[in-house]
């Protein structure tokens, strides 16, 4: 019988594309590890028996993995932690037991950490990994067991120095923004607005304007130049602006689409209008794409997918491909917007 805890322990800190990680997913009939599109969240994947879950993320605070790095729009993902339920039935490392009281764990602990809610005891440590028992501070009951990598503290100066070194070695991306006359509002966007009015966009809270919305980019950045550079055609549920970034010498429908969020979020959404329609048609909105790196919606929107195919047939175009391409090609929009803020 496979020792599940030991098998999961061996994965902690590994890349999501490591053969051992892929092999674990395959042997347990799990889908491949999720693409990591943002540093803001951890991607939780449950092991089928329900007693454990694997968390994937882009941030692993070690000198050889810092800072988070993208390849073709996707972050390199790591197994950043494993969570075992408090009633985990299998054997644990070092003959530990889920029956251990908080007092016993405190006595045995190699390291103790506390939060306002939990007391966390490191009970086993080996090969750059730690096994921790997490107890409810008030009740004294075991809440969960964590398998985590050893990491540097967030404020460790070596991380900042490493990040500065990496950033300095990266080639600067220089864009020349073309001068252009604002094009008429594209007919496919008008059609998209009709679909939104008549059918809605499912779980995506998005409004498509009847024409270009003026004044927003200047107000957002304080720069008149932004008004010429961004053509706003929509608004998400929080008031963020969805716009073409007029960065290429090409028709407006072939310009990238970006989000200028109401809380300062900035990010590339799609490389062009067709890709935007494929993303939205798959149930993923611009806010969800930028803020959460979402690559899967709750439901497809058939009318939007039909419109996408009319604009540009792209069979099998997935939200992950749309978002990865946008980030890889136009991820510097955040840097550009920050440079305009005055």
Order of alpha helices (4+ residues) and beta strands (2+ residues): alpha-alpha-beta-beta-beta-beta-beta-alpha-beta-beta-beta-beta-alpha-alpha-beta-alpha-alpha-beta-beta-beta-beta-alpha-alpha-alpha-alpha-alpha
